Amino acid sequence: MGESKRQEASLWQRIGQNIRYCINGVWEDTRTLWSVKTVKIINLSVRSFLDRDLQQRAGSLTYNTVLAIVPALAMLFAIARGFGFQNLMQTQLFRYFPAQQQALETALNYVDNYLSQASQGAFIGIGVVFLLWTLISLMSNVEDTFNHVWSITTKRSFRRKLTDYTALFLLLPLLMVCSAGITIFMSDAVQRMFEFNALSPMKHRLLAFMPTIISWIIFTAAYYLVPNTKVKFKGALFSGVLCGTLFQVVQWLFVTGQVYVSKYNAIYGSFAFLPLLLIWLQLSWLIALAGVVLTYAWQNFDSFAYRDKAKEMSQSYTNNLAIAVLTQAVKRFKSQNGLLTRSDIIRNYDIPGTLADRLLSNLQQAGLLNRVSQDNGDKEEYAFQPAFDPDDFTLNDTLKRLARIGKSGFIPKADTSFTKVWSAIKAIQDIQQQANDIPLLDLPDADNAQTDICDETK
């Protein structure tokens, strides 16, 4: 009996140790085993999901999506009518929601009224502006949420948002309309390839799997393209496949559950579709945001171990890191090897994103770096260049500028009481700094500075 209790106590002790390791101890583990990396990714994903209040943001996106449904359907059906596919799209909607034909007919009547009013008289301009504003507002909130997960403070410019989002909303209906024709084409092609009846089940499985593949592509593209930073494709692909599959499962449950809403019909009548729609949208956005968090954790779990310690950094260590970052920016600019970006600092030196923002903000406030817009393909990332001639940067001047960041001289009695003390301190500091003053260009390069330059030219 005593041996059994000891074994049980030992078991619970091991379980407790494993839990403590997964929560905190894993960040002190420097091993590169895949199991350690997996625990770190899961740990960071859960932390990020809870810390960033994504439940509330998913609710906000659900509200924006509801507002954008009628304008989005209006644009979709307007383009579909031009291609003669409006009846096909309407049939597909009725097939997906068989228990809510009355609600769908009401929504489509709203769409017809919207299109008829938006194409008549003076309302045409207001209708088009409202339509584009609603859709652009939704996409802007999506981008802001993705950037919030990635701790990105710089957003795309309004001009870039307007052009990118407008192009997306004009192309997306065309792609959706064309996808119906692609599905029909694939069905005929598979029918010709598998003429034997024995392969008919396989044919149907292949066609039934196509929506899942499309979901993988959409989620992967969103995780890779929407955040205004460089995202590793492997992380976006892994999250896209996982969340795309979960989205299809939730969608199947939602569509299947339409035939079991008779009780809701008795309560809500034709509005029984609305609460189920809101639940589905909320779950869909939670899945999408969970994928963003997973992509972020995949790419940043190495530097997360330093995030908590960065909050307690000494001023001396902060200034040393700032000077080191400034030196890399000055040397890159001097040698014409490209400008330093926030992504370079995070990727090359494992500096957490929040600390990188803090260092760059200090250097800008000190008048040492200027932020410039740099169009990097599909990303609009800000780069940083020296605020004056690289040859004029010295260690003494840099330290003085960093020391002057923030407000001072706002306590009159202390300022007058400690004037002599501060004057003596300043005189000693000036002597010490002038004795050790050297140009920043004379400081040694970082160990991987040459590698960084090569990466920029690839």
Secondary structure, DSSP 8 states (H G I E B T S, - for coil): -HHHHHHHHHHHHHHHHHHHHHHTGGGG-----HHHHHHHHHHHHHHHHHHTTHHHHHHHHHHHHHHHHHHHHHHHHHHHHHHT-HHHHHHHHHHH-GGGHHHHHHHHHHHHHHHHHHTSTTHHHHHHHHHHHHHHHHHHHHHHHHHHHTT------HHHHHHHHHHHHHHHHHHHHHHHHHHHHHHHHHHHH--SGGGHHHHHHHHHHHHHHHHHHHHHHHHHHSSSS---HHHHHHHHHHHHHHHHHHHHHHHHGGGG-HHHHHHHGGGGHHHHHHHHHHHHHHHHHHHHHHHHHHHHHHHHTTHHHHTT--HHHHHHHHHHHHHHHHHHHHHTS--EEHHHHHHHH---HHHHHHHHHHHHHTTSEEEEEEEETTEEEEEEEESS-GGG-BHHHHHHHHHT-S-----HHHHHHTHHHHHHHHHHHHHHHHHT--BGGGS---TTHHHHHHHHH-
